[in-house]
């Protein structure tokens, strides 16, 4: 087995200020507002941190891509949230007279990457071969997946979360057997930075949609 990665190291960023506490936050055994490192997120208050930490996977993926590929200095996550909001990047729809949060718009996330000098395009119906082709062209993919890829639970859906795919594990015939990704909400360290996800499990939880980003 060999590993193919893009040529530029991509730094990892978690969508929570304390990566070691992700499991507790996701499973609600600990209040997000009690995160001892909440101020590092760049939020003004613990409540602002609590609100956006659960909703920031999209901009955190852009943060990782831009800070790696464009080589800019790391910025707090809340800076990226605010920049994304400034271009109407977060979608909330009114349904039955109540607001329903739909999440970050892929087009806005692509625009956010372009604002920092990168090439970014939306893609759909991506296959493993397509991912391999993009990686060989030195492009990473912000992939639309289920957050269940960040845990050991069965896969029940294919969207609602975003991760950065920057590598692939290949067999002796150069067929993709797994992807290498930074997951901003992985529940454990091995499911966060440089997570190795078997191809079958990845495709089971992948919508086929993504944002392809490169220099």
C-alpha positions as CSV (number, residue, x, y, z in Angstrom):
1,X,0.0,0.0,0.0
2,X,1.3,3.4,-0.9
3,X,0.0,6.9,-0.1
4,X,-0.6,9.7,-2.6
5,X,-0.9,13.2,-1.2
6,X,-0.8,16.7,-2.6
7,X,2.6,18.4,-2.6
8,X,1.8,21.0,0.0
9,X,1.4,20.1,3.7
10,X,-2.1,21.0,4.9
11,X,-2.3,22.1,8.6
12,X,-5.1,20.5,10.7
13,X,-7.7,22.7,12.4
14,X,-10.5,21.4,14.6
15,X,-13.9,23.1,14.6
16,X,-13.8,23.0,18.4
17,X,-11.2,24.9,20.5
18,X,-10.4,21.7,22.5
19,X,-9.9,18.8,20.0
20,X,-9.5,16.3,22.9
21,X,-13.1,17.1,24.1
22,X,-14.9,16.7,20.8
23,X,-16.5,13.4,21.8
24,X,-17.9,15.0,24.9
25,X,-19.2,18.0,23.1
26,X,-20.9,16.0,20.3
27,X,-22.5,13.6,22.7
28,X,-23.6,16.4,25.0
29,X,-21.9,15.1,28.1
30,X,-20.2,18.4,28.4
31,X,-21.5,21.9,27.7
32,X,-19.7,23.5,24.8
33,X,-19.8,26.9,26.6
34,X,-17.6,25.3,29.3
35,X,-14.7,24.7,26.8
36,X,-11.7,26.1,28.7
37,X,-10.1,27.2,25.5
38,X,-13.2,28.9,24.0
39,X,-11.4,32.3,23.7
40,X,-8.8,30.8,21.3
41,X,-11.6,30.3,18.8
42,X,-11.8,34.1,18.5
43,X,-15.4,34.4,19.7
44,X,-16.5,37.3,21.9
45,X,-18.4,35.2,24.4
46,X,-18.7,31.5,25.4
47,X,-22.2,31.5,23.9
48,X,-21.0,32.8,20.6
49,X,-18.4,30.1,20.6
50,X,-21.0,27.5,21.5
51,X,-23.2,28.5,18.7
52,X,-20.6,28.6,15.9
53,X,-18.4,25.7,17.0
54,X,-21.3,23.3,16.0
55,X,-21.7,25.0,12.7
56,X,-18.2,25.8,11.5
57,X,-17.0,22.7,9.6
58,X,-17.3,24.5,6.2
59,X,-15.2,27.5,7.0
60,X,-12.7,25.4,9.0
61,X,-12.1,23.4,5.9
62,X,-11.5,26.6,3.9
63,X,-9.2,27.8,6.7
64,X,-7.1,24.6,6.4
65,X,-7.0,24.8,2.6
66,X,-6.1,28.4,2.5
67,X,-3.6,28.5,5.3
68,X,-1.8,25.5,3.7
69,X,-2.0,26.3,0.0
70,X,-1.7,30.0,0.2
71,X,0.8,29.9,3.1
72,X,-0.9,32.6,5.2
73,X,-0.6,32.9,8.9
74,X,-3.2,31.0,11.0
75,X,-6.2,33.0,11.9
76,X,-8.8,32.2,14.6
77,X,-11.8,30.2,13.4
78,X,-14.2,33.0,14.3
79,X,-12.4,35.3,11.8
80,X,-13.3,32.8,9.0
81,X,-16.9,32.5,10.3
82,X,-17.3,36.3,10.1
83,X,-15.7,36.5,6.7
84,X,-18.0,33.8,5.4
85,X,-21.0,35.5,6.9
86,X,-19.9,38.8,5.3
87,X,-20.6,37.2,1.8
88,X,-23.9,35.6,2.9
89,X,-22.3,32.2,3.1
90,X,-24.5,30.6,5.7
91,X,-28.0,29.6,4.5
92,X,-31.1,29.7,6.7
93,X,-34.5,29.1,5.1
94,X,-37.9,29.9,6.5
95,X,-40.1,26.8,6.6
96,X,-43.5,26.7,8.1
97,X,-42.8,30.2,9.5
98,X,-39.7,29.2,11.3
99,X,-36.0,29.5,10.4
100,X,-34.3,26.2,9.4
101,X,-30.5,26.3,9.2
102,X,-29.2,24.6,6.0
103,X,-25.5,25.3,6.5
104,X,-22.7,26.8,4.6
105,X,-23.2,27.4,0.9
106,X,-20.6,25.6,-1.2
107,X,-20.5,28.5,-3.7
108,X,-19.7,30.9,-0.9
109,X,-17.0,28.6,0.5
110,X,-15.4,28.4,-2.9
111,X,-15.5,32.2,-3.2
112,X,-13.9,32.5,0.2
113,X,-11.0,30.4,-1.1
114,X,-10.7,32.5,-4.2
115,X,-10.6,35.7,-2.2
116,X,-7.3,34.4,-0.8
117,X,-5.8,33.7,-4.2
118,X,-6.7,30.1,-4.8
119,X,-8.5,28.3,-7.6
120,X,-11.8,26.8,-6.4
121,X,-14.6,25.1,-8.3
122,X,-17.7,23.2,-7.4
123,X,-17.9,19.5,-8.3
124,X,-20.6,16.8,-8.2
125,X,-20.9,13.1,-8.8
126,X,-17.3,12.6,-7.8
127,X,-16.1,9.0,-7.8
128,X,-12.9,7.5,-6.3
129,X,-11.3,7.8,-9.7
130,X,-12.2,11.5,-9.8
131,X,-10.7,12.1,-6.4
132,X,-7.5,10.3,-7.5
133,X,-7.4,12.5,-10.6
134,X,-7.7,15.7,-8.6
135,X,-5.1,14.7,-6.1
136,X,-2.7,13.8,-8.9
137,X,-3.3,17.3,-10.3
138,X,-2.3,18.7,-6.9
139,X,-5.8,19.6,-5.9
140,X,-7.5,18.9,-2.6
141,X,-11.2,18.3,-2.2
142,X,-13.5,19.7,0.5
143,X,-15.9,16.8,0.4
144,X,-19.6,16.8,1.5
145,X,-20.0,13.8,3.7
146,X,-21.8,12.5,6.8
147,X,-20.3,13.5,10.2
148,X,-20.5,9.8,11.0
149,X,-17.2,9.4,9.2
150,X,-15.7,11.0,12.3
151,X,-16.9,8.2,14.6
152,X,-17.3,4.4,14.6
153,X,-21.1,4.4,14.1
154,X,-22.8,2.9,11.1
155,X,-23.4,5.2,8.1
156,X,-27.0,6.4,7.7
157,X,-26.6,9.5,5.5
158,X,-24.3,11.1,3.0
159,X,-24.2,14.8,3.8
160,X,-24.4,17.5,6.5
161,X,-20.6,17.8,7.1
162,X,-17.4,18.8,5.3
163,X,-13.9,17.4,5.5
164,X,-10.6,18.0,3.6
165,X,-9.5,15.1,1.4
166,X,-5.8,15.7,0.6
167,X,-4.5,12.1,0.0
168,X,-5.4,8.6,-1.1
169,X,-4.1,5.1,-0.1
170,X,-3.3,3.0,-3.2
171,X,-2.9,-0.7,-3.7
172,X,-0.2,-2.2,-5.9
173,X,-2.4,-1.5,-9.0
174,X,-2.8,2.1,-8.0
175,X,-6.4,1.6,-7.2
176,X,-7.8,3.8,-4.3
177,X,-8.3,1.8,-1.2
178,X,-8.8,4.7,1.2
179,X,-8.7,8.4,1.5
180,X,-6.6,10.6,3.8
181,X,-8.5,13.5,5.3
182,X,-8.6,16.2,7.9
183,X,-11.9,15.9,9.7
184,X,-12.7,19.0,11.8
185,X,-15.0,17.1,14.1
186,X,-13.4,13.7,14.4
187,X,-14.3,12.2,17.8
188,X,-10.8,10.8,18.5
189,X,-7.3,11.9,17.4
190,X,-7.0,9.2,14.8
191,X,-10.2,10.4,13.2
192,X,-9.2,14.0,13.2
193,X,-5.8,15.0,11.6
194,X,-4.7,12.7,8.7
195,X,-7.6,10.3,9.2
196,X,-7.4,7.1,7.1
197,X,-10.9,6.2,5.9
198,X,-11.4,3.0,4.0
199,X,-12.7,3.6,0.5
200,X,-15.9,1.6,1.0
201,X,-16.8,3.5,4.2
202,X,-15.9,6.8,2.6
203,X,-18.1,6.3,-0.5
204,X,-21.0,5.1,1.7
205,X,-20.9,8.4,3.5
206,X,-20.0,10.7,0.6
207,X,-22.6,12.7,-1.3
208,X,-20.4,13.0,-4.4
209,X,-20.3,16.8,-4.0
210,X,-17.3,18.9,-3.2
211,X,-15.2,21.9,-3.7
212,X,-11.9,21.3,-5.6
213,X,-9.2,23.7,-4.5
214,X,-5.6,24.3,-5.6
215,X,-3.1,27.0,-6.4
